[in-house]
Amino acid sequence: MRLIIAAMAAALLTVPAVPAYSQQGGGISKGGGMQAPPKKDKEEKTPEQKKAEEKAYKDAVGRIPDQKFDPWRTVR
């Protein structure tokens, strides 16, 4: 019985010693570590494109109905 308790104690003591690689992308095999964010090629938009996008946004926002949301309406 003492042997079983000693084996369990040894196993429990080694668990916290294992490092956590949860946020290191590729883990141990790929080297892990921090990675640079992907580069985005920003294209300059012409004023006409900006105006068209702004108009489309305002039209979409204007179509949203102005009503109060009641999540309990079907419960009552």
The 8 nearest C-alpha neighbors of each residue, nearest first, counted from 0:
[[1, 3, 2, 4, 5, 6, 7, 8],
 [0, 2, 4, 3, 5, 6, 7, 8],
 [1, 3, 5, 0, 4, 6, 7, 8],
 [4, 2, 6, 0, 5, 1, 7, 8],
 [5, 3, 1, 7, 6, 2, 8, 0],
 [4, 6, 8, 2, 3, 7, 1, 9],
 [7, 5, 3, 9, 4, 8, 2, 10],
 [8, 6, 10, 4, 9, 5, 11, 3],
 [9, 7, 5, 11, 10, 6, 4, 12],
 [8, 10, 6, 12, 7, 11, 5, 13],
 [11, 9, 7, 13, 8, 12, 6, 14],
 [12, 10, 8, 14, 9, 13, 7, 15],
 [11, 13, 9, 10, 14, 8, 15, 16],
 [12, 14, 16, 10, 11, 15, 9, 17],
 [13, 15, 16, 11, 12, 17, 10, 9],
 [16, 14, 17, 13, 12, 18, 11, 19],
 [15, 17, 13, 14, 18, 12, 19, 11],
 [16, 18, 15, 14, 19, 13, 20, 12],
 [19, 17, 16, 20, 15, 14, 21, 13],
 [18, 20, 21, 17, 22, 23, 16, 15],
 [21, 19, 23, 22, 26, 18, 27, 31],
 [20, 22, 19, 23, 26, 24, 18, 25],
 [23, 21, 20, 24, 26, 32, 19, 31],
 [22, 24, 31, 32, 26, 20, 21, 25],
 [23, 25, 26, 31, 22, 32, 33, 34],
 [26, 24, 29, 31, 23, 27, 28, 30],
 [25, 27, 31, 23, 28, 24, 29, 20],
 [26, 28, 30, 29, 31, 25, 20, 23],
 [27, 29, 30, 26, 25, 31, 24, 23],
 [30, 28, 25, 31, 27, 26, 24, 32],
 [29, 31, 27, 28, 32, 26, 25, 23],
 [32, 30, 23, 26, 25, 29, 24, 27],
 [33, 31, 23, 30, 34, 24, 26, 22],
 [34, 32, 23, 35, 31, 24, 22, 36],
 [33, 35, 36, 32, 24, 31, 23, 37],
 [34, 36, 37, 33, 38, 32, 24, 39],
 [37, 35, 38, 34, 39, 33, 24, 40],
 [38, 36, 35, 39, 34, 40, 41, 33],
 [39, 37, 36, 40, 35, 41, 34, 42],
 [40, 38, 41, 37, 36, 42, 35, 43],
 [39, 41, 42, 38, 43, 37, 44, 36],
 [42, 40, 39, 43, 44, 38, 37, 45],
 [41, 43, 44, 40, 39, 45, 48, 49],
 [42, 44, 41, 45, 46, 40, 48, 49],
 [45, 43, 48, 42, 49, 46, 47, 41],
 [44, 46, 48, 47, 49, 43, 50, 42],
 [45, 47, 49, 48, 50, 44, 51, 43],
 [48, 46, 50, 45, 49, 51, 44, 52],
 [47, 49, 51, 45, 46, 50, 44, 52],
 [48, 50, 46, 52, 47, 51, 53, 45],
 [51, 49, 53, 47, 48, 52, 54, 46],
 [50, 52, 48, 54, 49, 53, 55, 47],
 [53, 51, 55, 49, 54, 50, 56, 48],
 [54, 52, 50, 56, 51, 55, 49, 57],
 [55, 53, 51, 57, 56, 52, 50, 58],
 [54, 56, 52, 58, 53, 57, 51, 59],
 [57, 55, 53, 59, 54, 58, 52, 60],
 [56, 58, 60, 54, 59, 55, 61, 53],
 [59, 57, 61, 55, 56, 60, 54, 62],
 [60, 58, 56, 62, 61, 57, 55, 63],
 [61, 59, 57, 62, 58, 63, 56, 55],
 [60, 62, 58, 59, 63, 57, 64, 56],
 [63, 61, 59, 60, 64, 58, 57, 65],
 [62, 64, 61, 60, 65, 59, 66, 58],
 [65, 63, 66, 62, 61, 60, 67, 68],
 [66, 64, 63, 67, 62, 68, 61, 60],
 [67, 65, 64, 68, 63, 69, 62, 70],
 [66, 68, 69, 65, 64, 70, 72, 63],
 [69, 67, 66, 70, 72, 71, 65, 64],
 [68, 70, 71, 72, 67, 73, 66, 74],
 [69, 71, 72, 68, 73, 74, 67, 75],
 [72, 70, 74, 69, 73, 75, 68, 67],
 [73, 71, 69, 74, 70, 75, 68, 67],
 [74, 72, 71, 75, 70, 69, 68, 67],
 [75, 73, 71, 72, 70, 69, 68, 67],
 [74, 73, 72, 71, 70, 69, 68, 67]]
